[in-house]
């Protein structure tokens, strides 16, 4: 049974009880007034009755006493009824006050609970919105990751293909120059590039930048391989030892000499029409990129060299990296 139902039953009972008690009180009051009137009438008749016998007087007095007794009893009943009515009304007032207080407390408690529920709902909605935002962020990150992974795989494939291409090129150059290896010529692959190093003793006379016959044969053989690999960038670097160039004439110093020797190699390579001219670059490094110590004659001989650096074109890789 709910609190509202209980309160309704109690209030109804009190109201019914109070109504019955009030009715009894009114009936007793009316009867009391009637008896009071009859008593007054009898007293008046007694006082004015002529020649009343002593027996009639006794009967009248007996009736009067009876009326007085009934009056006293009625007064007591009336007082009891009024006392009961007052108690019931007091109980009703206390119940009503207590019920109002409980109702107010319940209302306030319900308001507090409702406010807490609304706050929880707001927090839940905010958390749900945050989760949706995070989910979208994760989905975007996953999409970017998938794209990056695909690009990495593509890059790895291109790099692997370039490595295979450079390995094939290195093997082709080694095969073409096999007759010159051991005569100051080496071919090696490192860092994704192929390096062809030719000491000056294979190519030039001392202090000269004219390529000798044997050296020309080696350069032409190298050019034949490069003509079949048009996607290769070719950098020809001239190097010297640290001995200053002492002859007077067109050459000013070792840097100038190294540049002219590199240019002489480029000139021979340009005679091969299969080699794109834009693939060729000549550079003089002078004495500033040694590969051995200049303290010994053997070291100086190694440092006096032409180094051909072959690099695969990385246009595809640059494109992927810039996307």
C-alpha angles and dihedrals in degrees: 000000000000126000091250093054092048092049091049093052094047094048092046091050092049092048092049091047092048091049093051092046091050091050092051090047092053092047092050090047091052092047090048091052091048092051090046090054092047090049091052090048093050092048090052092049091048093053095047101037108117119220096002112178122234090247092055089049093053091049090050092049090049090051089048092052089048090052091048090050091048089047091051091048091048090049089052091047090048091050091048092049091048091049091050090047091051091050092048091047090048091050090048092050091048091048091048092049092046092047092050091049092049091046091051091048091048092049091050091046090050091049090051092047091048091050090051091048091050091050091049090049090050091050090046091051091048091049090048090051090048090050091051090050091048090047091053090047091050091048090051091046090049090050090049090047091051090049091048091047090052090049091048090051090049091048091048089051092050092046091048089050090049091049090051090047092051091046089053090047092049091050091048092050092046090051092047093047098037091116091057100046112110090032096089095295127115133172121199140159122222138146091013092301137098118231121201110189121190120182117226092246088070094049115023144031116239112290092002132112096197111111113234124226097263092047092049090056090054093048092048091050089051090049092054090059093045090051088063091050106056094164092067123101111220121208116184113198124190118210134184137185122253097265107115116244104253106182120099122228134066095347117079102182146336092285091056091047093050091050093051092049091051090049090051090057091048089052091057092047092052088061086072104082092198091069113084107234091219088064092064127087128173121205135174116215097173114194095328102095105049122171095196139028117283089211092090134048090237091053092048090051091054092049093053098078151117113240119197111200113197115197128180114237109256101199093124092049092048090050093052093046092051096048 
